[in-house]
Amino acid sequence: AGSFQEAGVIQQAYNLNFPLHVVPASRAQCPAWSAFSVSSPAIVLEAVKQAGAGPEAVVVRLYEAHGSTVTAWLQTPLPMKEAMLCDLLERPLAQGHLPLEQQGLRLSFTPFRVLSVLLVWSH
């Protein structure tokens, strides 16, 4: 019912095409944990990959899927030393440095915009 945004069509499509795989584990209770989260349902975290810059860096690729202009927070419990916007070849963009805030990284999207973020871990 409603628009595709209200109906959660994009999330349902990912659930259908990339189902979770159940792996047997011990009965010990494990706390819920996620390496990354995004504050807006309009933003899809599409990929996380090791950066060519070395083992202390990853590239996170996100896109805006609802055709809206939105500001969202990318959050991670992992220790970040630096974050910057980069191009598809992982070259940092001029004026692409992102401040590390308590809420995470503040990212601004225009309709259907793709952003690549280079994250460098602290030791």
Summary of the structure (lengths in Angstrom):
residues: 123
radius of gyration: 16.0
end to end distance: 47.8
largest distance: 49.5
contacts: 282
relative contact order: 0.21
helix: 11%
strand: 42%
